Amino acid sequence: MLAYGGFAFAVTATTAGEVADYVVYEGASPLQYEWEVGGLLVALLIVIAGPLLLFVRQLYEAKDSAVFQYGALASRQIQQVDRKWLSGHPVQGDASIDFRAVHHLGNSLAAVRDMSILPLDKDHVLKLLFIAFLPYVPLLVTLVPMDEVWTLLLKVVV
C-alpha cells in the first residue's frame, strides 16, 4: 500500500500547486478548498485500495482452508504427544514428537487464525493519507502570519 505513496504525493502536489496559485495570486483562503482536498484524498484511496478489495474472497478461502489444515495437523500432533508422553504408549513413526513442536504449531495456527481477510491495514491507510496530504501543509502555513511564525521559531531556538 505504501508503494503508492509516491503516486499519491505526485497527484496531490499538482493540485496543491493549483490551490497555491489561487491562494497567492488571487487572495483565496486555503480553507475554501477543504471539500475538494478531502474528495481528492478519498478518491485516491479508492483508486489505490479499491482493486485490493477484489482479493477479499480469495483471502477468506485461503484463511478458511489454512485454519482447517493447521487445525487438523495440530490435532494429530497433540494426539501423538498424548500417546507418547501421557499414556506411555510408543508412537510409531517419528520419535521426535515433543511439546516444543506442538507449541510451534500452536503459534502457526494462531497466526493463521489472526490473518486478516482485508488486504488493507489501518496504519497503512493512515500513512498513505498522511503522505498524500503533505503537499497541502505549506498552504496551511499561509493562514498564520509570518511574524507569529518568526516569534515561535525564536522561542524554540532561544
C-alpha positions in Angstrom: 0.0 0.0 0.0 2.8 2.4 0.8 4.4 1.7 -2.6 1.7 4.0 -4.0 2.8 6.9 -1.7 4.9 8.5 -4.4 1.9 8.4 -6.8 -0.4 9.9 -4.2 2.1 12.6 -3.3 2.6 13.5 -7.0 -1.2 13.7 -7.6 -1.8 15.9 -4.6 1.3 18.0 -5.3 -0.1 19.1 -8.6 -3.5 20.0 -7.1 -1.8 21.7 -4.2 0.1 23.8 -6.7 -3.1 24.9 -8.3 -4.7 25.8 -5.0 -1.5 27.7 -4.0 -1.8 29.7 -7.2 -5.3 30.8 -6.2 -4.2 31.5 -2.6 -1.1 33.5 -3.5 -2.3 35.4 -6.6 -6.0 35.8 -6.0 -6.0 36.0 -2.2 -8.2 33.0 -1.7 -8.1 31.1 1.6 -6.8 27.5 1.6 -9.8 26.6 3.7 -12.1 27.3 0.8 -10.8 24.1 -0.9 -11.2 21.7 2.1 -14.0 19.7 0.4 -12.0 19.4 -2.9 -8.9 18.3 -1.0 -11.0 15.8 1.1 -12.7 14.5 -2.0 -9.3 14.0 -3.7 -7.9 12.1 -0.8 -11.0 9.8 -0.7 -10.8 9.3 -4.5 -7.1 8.5 -4.2 -7.8 6.0 -1.5 -10.5 4.4 -3.7 -8.2 4.2 -6.7 -5.3 2.8 -4.8 -7.0 0.5 -2.3 -10.2 -0.4 -4.3 -8.6 -3.0 -6.5 -7.1 -4.8 -3.5 -10.6 -5.4 -2.2 -11.2 -7.8 -5.2 -9.0 -10.3 -3.3 -11.2 -10.5 -0.2 -12.9 -13.7 -1.3 -9.6 -15.4 -2.2 -8.1 -14.4 1.2 -11.2 -15.7 3.0 -11.0 -19.0 1.2 -7.2 -19.3 1.9 -7.7 -18.5 5.5 -10.5 -20.9 5.9 -8.5 -23.7 4.2 -5.4 -23.0 6.2 -7.3 -22.9 9.6 -8.8 -26.3 8.7 -5.5 -27.8 7.6 -3.4 -26.4 10.5 -6.2 -27.4 13.0 -6.1 -31.0 11.7 -2.4 -31.1 11.9 -2.4 -29.7 15.4 -4.9 -32.2 16.5 -2.8 -35.1 15.1 0.3 -33.7 16.8 -1.5 -33.3 20.2 -2.8 -36.9 19.9 0.7 -38.2 19.2 2.2 -36.2 22.1 -0.6 -37.5 24.4 0.1 -41.1 23.4 3.9 -40.7 23.7 4.1 -38.7 26.9 0.9 -39.1 28.9 -0.4 -42.6 28.2 3.1 -44.2 27.8 2.3 -45.9 24.5 5.0 -45.7 21.9 4.3 -43.8 18.8 5.1 -45.4 15.5 7.0 -43.3 13.0 8.7 -40.1 14.2 10.1 -40.4 17.7 11.0 -36.7 17.9 7.5 -35.6 18.8 7.7 -33.2 21.8 6.0 -30.3 23.4 8.1 -27.7 21.5 6.8 -28.9 18.2 3.2 -28.7 19.4 3.9 -25.2 20.8 5.4 -24.0 17.5 2.5 -25.5 15.6 0.1 -23.7 18.0 1.8 -20.4 17.2 1.4 -21.1 13.5 -2.2 -21.9 14.0 -2.7 -18.7 15.9 -1.0 -16.7 13.1 -3.3 -18.3 10.6 -6.4 -17.5 12.7 -5.3 -13.9 13.1 -4.8 -13.5 9.4 -6.9 -10.7 8.0 -9.1 -11.2 5.0 -8.8 -7.5 4.2 -5.6 -6.5 2.4 -5.9 -3.1 4.0 -4.3 -2.2 7.2 -5.5 0.8 9.1 -1.9 2.0 9.8 -1.0 1.8 6.1 -4.1 3.7 5.0 -3.3 6.5 7.6 0.3 6.6 6.4 -0.9 6.9 2.8 -3.3 9.7 3.6 -0.5 11.5 5.5 1.8 11.2 2.6 -0.9 12.4 0.2 -1.7 15.4 2.5 1.9 16.6 2.8 1.8 18.9 -0.2 -1.0 20.9 1.4 0.9 21.7 4.5 2.7 24.8 3.1 -0.8 26.1 2.2 -1.8 25.8 5.8 1.2 27.9 6.8 -0.3 30.8 4.7 -3.0 31.0 7.4 -0.5 32.0 10.0 1.1 35.5 9.7 4.9 35.4 9.3 5.6 37.5 12.4 3.9 34.8 14.5 6.0 32.1 12.8 9.2 34.1 13.5 8.2 34.7 17.1 7.5 31.0 17.6 10.8 30.0 16.0 12.8 32.4 18.2 11.1 31.0 21.3 12.1 27.5 20.2 15.7 28.4 19.4 16.3 30.6 22.4 
